[in-house]
Amino acid sequence: MEKVAIIGGGIVGATAAYLISKNNDYSVTLYDSGKGQATKAAAGIISPWLSKRRNKKWYTLAKDGATYIAELAKETQMNSKTYLQSGTIFTRKESADLDELESLANQRKVNALEMGAIKRVDAQEIRTLLPLVTADFQGIFISGGARIDGNRFVKHLLEISERNGVNLVHSKVELVDDQTIKDESQVKKFDLILVCAGAGINELLAPLNYEVQVHPQKGQLIELNVPAYQNDVMAPVLMPESEKDFMPIGDGRLIIGATHENTPGFDLKFTQDALDDLFASAKRIDNRLSKNDLIATRVGTRSFTDDFSPFFGWLPNNDHVLVASGLGSSGLTTGPIVAKLLVSLLESSRDYSKYQKEISNYIHMKG
């Protein structure tokens, strides 16, 4: 039985732990410090099909990721508070822009049937689907879009993994070498190590003399108390043009966010500037909101690369360490499939060039 360590208990690490735990050929230990994790702070939207990013590799990964996360949710029997195909509404201010978006949706559906129904909706139809909205929006409704609670998602998979025999260690760790991990109480050797630590990958791989082209990005969001209404648990998510995402999650709760801040590094303090920005965006969508409705704030640190593309695979010139990072703000969509592809490399070599550039574009030896 091979001993496998996973460093990082976010969406990639948790999914990897679950997948490997189904194979009796491996003994798995997952290390997670629990600090700064993007997934635990995140509540997100799974609806990549109308993105206008020109990166075709990213789109292929995100499209297949949306399909896989739905399969994973069904396989592991996630509840609706963890993952729900509630539908998404994309708005545009100009009719010509909406025509273009609708055309793109119909083109993309040819190779993405999981998008479901595509429907143009006016302001009244949006209010029928989402009574919190007071702004006059027009948009495109995609029935296959989903919302996800990152913290619940990770907790769900880790609970299954632990039942399957995964040893979960809550500790900050460092790599002594490419097979040895030192935590706060002991040093342990493994046959294989998966580094899924997001923006912390640079610090972890520094002792092995690697440098990673990954940067931290701060994300902040707020949660508001709003009047509950009939079917609010099933309400679609709103992705309004030039505004923060507007995500009802049922039971009279609403999430707004998140910010994308590239300069604060690993600072995890929630800021007044973020509150003002997020609330102002929410108020432009529902003018009845008040800051007295605030019930929670969340802060996490994402990882991103210079070209905003994720990467995963074997550490260059090493056959003991697998890595994944750079998922950015699409991590809730791409994280599970990145984990699936990463775990598949334990069994055999694969060509995943349709999903990413060569890993050497992001990680290399120092000197």
N, C-alpha and C positions, 0 to 999 in steps of 0.2 A: 504494500500500500504506500503510495507516494504522499509525502507531506507537503501540503500547499498552504501558503500564507497569502492572505489578501489584506492589503493596507488601504483603509478607507471604507467607511460604511455608508457612503452615499448611494445614489441610484445605480451607479455602475458596480460598486463593490457588493451591494446587497443582492443585486440580480445575479452577479457572478457566483456569490456564495450559494444562492438557491440552486442555480444550475449545476454547479459542481457537486453539491450535496446529494444530488440524485444518482451520482455515480459512486458505487462502493469501492472503486479502485483508489479513491483519494480520501485522505484525512485533512480536514480544512480548519484553519484558525483564521478568524477575521479580527483585525486590530482596528479600533476606531477611537480617536480621542474625543469625538463629539463636539469639537470646537470649530466654529466658522463654516460648518458644512452648508453648502448651497441648498442641497436637497431638503434638509429639515426646515429651512425657512421658506421653501418655495411652494407655491400653489400655481399651477400653470395650465396652459392650454395645449391640447394636442390637435393641431390643425395646420399642418405645414403646406398644404396644397396651393394656397394662393400667394405664397411668398414670391417676391420678385428678385430674390438674390440670384445673381448670375452664376453662382458656383453650382454646377450640375452635380458634382460629386456629393456636395452637402445635401442637395435636394433629394438625390437618390437615397442617401442614408436616412434623411428625415421621413421621406415617404414610406420607406420600408419599416422605419422605426414606429410610425403610427400604426401600421398593420400589426407589427409584432407586439406592441404594448397591449393592444386589444386582445390578442391571443393569450398573452401572459395573464391578463386580468381574469379572463375566463378560466384558464387552466388552474389558477390558484384561488378562484372564487372570491375575488375582491368585492367588497361591498360598494354601494353607490357613493359613500362619502370618501372613498379612496380613489375610485375611477368611475366616471360616468360619461357615456356618450350622450351629452345633452344638446349637441349642436352648437355651432358658432355663427355669429353674425359679423360680417366685415362691412364697415360703412365707408362711403365716399361722399364728399360734399358736392361734386359735380357729376351730372348725369353721364357725360362722356367718359369720365373715369370709371363710373360704375359699369358702363357698357364694356369697357376694356377688361374690367375685373370679371365680369360674367363670362366673357369670351374665354379668358384664361381658365376659369373654372371648368368650362365645358371641354376645353382642350386637355386639361390635366386629368379629367375623369376617365378618359379613354384608357389610361394606364393606371388608374387608381379608383377602382370601383367602390372601395371602402369609403369614399367621400360621401356616398349616399345621395340623397336628393339635393338638388341645387335650385334655389328659389329666390327670385328678386322680391324684396320686401320694402314697403313704404313705411312712413313714420307710424301710422296707425297699426300696421301689422307687427311692427317691432314692439310697440307698447302692449299689444295683445300677448306676445310671447314673453315680454319682459316689462311688466308694469312699472318698474322703478324708473324707466327712462322718461324724462320730460323734454329732452332736446328733439328737434325735428331732424331725424336721420333718415337716410335711405341706404339700403345695403343688400348684401347677398347672404342668404342663409344656407349653410352647409350642414346637413343633418348628421353626417358622420363625425363631426368635430366632437372633441371630448374635453373634459376638465379632469385634473388630477391633483391630489394632495400629496406632495412629495414626502412629508413626514409619515403620513399613514402608509404610503406605498412601501417605504423602506422598512418600517416597523413590521408590516405584514409579511414581507419576504424574509426578514431576519427571524421572525418567530417560527416560520416553516423550516428555515435552515437549521435553527437550533434543535428543533424536533428531529431533524434528519442527522444530527450529530455534529454540526458545526460548533466549534468552540469560539465564543465571542469574548474578546478581551477589550475592555475599555481602558485604553492607555495610549499615551503618545509614544512613538517608537522611532528608532533610527536604524539604518542599515549599516552593519559592521562590514559586511562584504555582500556579494551577490547571492549568498545563500543563508546569511545569518542576520537575525533581527534581535535587537536589544530593546526591551520595553522597560517599564519602571521597576520591574522586580526580577527579571531574568533574561538570559541570552539563549536563543533557540535556533537551531539549524533546520532548514527546509530544503526540499528538492526543487521547488518552484515558488516564486514570489510574484504576485500580481500587485502592481502599484497603481491604485485607483484613487489617488488622494487629491484630485483636482489641482488647485493652485499650489498645493503643498509639495508637488512633485519635484520642484527644483531643489528644495532643502533636503528631501529624502535621497535624491540621487547624487548630490554633491560629494558624499564620501566615496562614491564609485568613480569620481572624476568625470561626471557627465554634466552638461549644461543643457537646459530645456528652454525653448522659446515659448514660454507660457507666462501670462501675467494675471494678477488678481483683479477681479471686477466686483465692486460692491453692489449688492442689490437690496433695496429696501421696499417694503410694501406695508400697507395698513389694512386693518379689518374693522368694518363698521357694523353697527347694529341698525337694521332697517326694518320697516314693517313687513311681516310675513304676508304672503298672499297665496291663493290657491295655486298649487303645482310649483311653488318656488323651489322645491327640491330638484325639479327637472328643468329648471330654466336654462336657456342657452347662455353662452358666454358672449360678451360683446367686445369686439376688437375695433374700437372707433378710430377713424383716421386722425392722426396727430394728437391722440390722447393716450393715456395709460389704459391698460386692459381693465375691464369692468366685469367682475366675475361673481355673480350670486352663487352661494354654495348651499342654500337651503336653511331652514330654521331661522329666518330673519337675519342672515349674516351676508356681508358683502365684502369682497376683497378687491383692492385697487393696487395695481402695480405691474411691474416693479421698475425701480430706477436702474440705470446703467451707468455706474460711476467708475471710471478707469484710474483715477488718481489717488484715492484714499488708501490703497494697499490692503492690509488685513485689518483695518479698523472696523470693529463690529458695533460701534455705538450708533444708535438710531439718532437722526439729526432733525432739527426743526425745519431746515430747508427742505428735506425730503417730505416731511409731513405737509408743509405748505404746498409743495408742488403736487403731491399725490391728491391732496384734498381738493385743490383748485381744479384739477382734471375731473375728479369725481363730481364736483359741484356743477361743472359744465354739462354733465350728462344727466344728473338728477339734481335740480336746483332746490330740492327740499332738504338736502342733507345738511347736517350741522357737525361741527367738530366735537360737540358733546356726544355724538354717536360713536366716537372712536372707542373700540374695546380692546384692540391689540395692535402691536407692531411687530414686524419680523425683519431680521437682517441676516444676510449670508454672503459668502464670497464665492463667486464663480471663477472659473479659469477660462482664459481665451488666448488665442494665438494671433499673430500679426495679420493673418489672412482670415481670421474668424472661423477656422475649420478645425474640427476635432481630429485627433489621431489616436491610433491604437496599434498594438502589435508587439513583437519582440524588441527588447532593448537592443540597439545596434551592437553587433559583435558580442552578443551574449546569448546563451541558451538556457539561462535560469530565471530570467526576469522578463515579465510581460508588463506593458504599461498602457495607460489610457488617460487622456486629459484633453483640455482645450474645448470642452463642449459648449461653453458660453451659455447664452440665454435659452438655447434650445435643448439644454441637457435633459429635461424631463421627457422630451420626445426621442432624443437619440441615445440617451443613457442605456436603456435596456437592450437595444439591439447592439450597441457597442460591446456590452458585456457578453452577449450571446456570441458575437463574432470573436471576441477575445478568448472566450472559453473554448471555442472550436479549435483554436490554435494549439491547445494542449494535446489534441489527438493527432493532428496532421497539419502540414503546411497548406495554406490556402492563398489564393490571389484575391485580395479585396481592393484592387486598384479602382474599381468602379465607385468605391466609397471615399477614398482618400488619396492624397499624394503619398509619396514615399516618406516613411517615418523619419528619414534622415533630414528632411526639410525642417523638422522641429526639434530634433534632439541629436547631440553629437558629443564626442569626447572633448574635454578641455585641452588647450595647448596644441 
